[in-house]
Amino acid sequence: MLYIHISCEFMIPKKRHFISCFKVFGKILKSLLQISMGSLSPPQRQNYGLERGAPPQRKNGSGGAADVKRRQLTKVLFNVSLQNSLWPVQVMMSPENTATELVKAAIGVYAEERRRPELRCTDPGRYELHYSQFSLESLKPEVKLMDLGSRNFYVSAKSGTAA
């Protein structure tokens, strides 16, 4: 239930000012009542990317395979923290790529930017991908990035090898 308390505690010299004051209050009350009764709909959210399995939304009636390809995400920004690094590396990749390709790209960007501490080995086969530095299990190398459900990862040296 909606309770509204409006008071006019000022002197209005002329009758027409008094009436116009209550007309404004009446419009405000009417709009508040419409909102509280649900007659005004909330703003609609924009769906910028297609959800998997959802049909494409068409505005002008035309559509087809061209519209579906145009609306799908082509690249995604991933944040990858490397072991002993101070801040994450940002890698732009397709979500269709695998975890191995993300490790390879992250190590390549890290070496290209000449970040410190330098990596002793830039072979991506010596590193494994984790959700965070606190997760003990590494992710499978052949899993696709879009199936992982995260955009933040951690790369560490495989056990038995030093980074």
Stockholm file with secondary structure:
# STOCKHOLM 1.0

chainA/1-163         MLYIHISCEFMIPKKRHFISCFKVFGKILKSLLQISMGSLSPPQRQNYGLERGAPPQRKNGSGGAADVKRRQLTKVLFNVSLQNSLWPVQVMMSPENTATELVKAAIGVYAEERRRPELRCTDPGRYELHYSQFSLESLKPEVKLMDLGSRNFYVSAKSGTAA
#=GR chainA/1-163 SS CCCCCCCCCSCCCSHHHHHHHHHHHHHHHHHHHHHHHTCSCCCCCCCCSCCTTCCCCCSSSCCSHHHHHHHSCCCEEEEEEETTCSSCEEEEECTTSBHHHHHHHHHHHHHHTTCSSCCSCCCGGGEEEESSTTCCSCCCTTSBGGGTCCSEEEEEECTTSCC
#=GC SS_cons         CCCCCCCCCSCCCSHHHHHHHHHHHHHHHHHHHHHHHTCSCCCCCCCCSCCTTCCCCCSSSCCSHHHHHHHSCCCEEEEEEETTCSSCEEEEECTTSBHHHHHHHHHHHHHHTTCSSCCSCCCGGGEEEESSTTCCSCCCTTSBGGGTCCSEEEEEECTTSCC
//
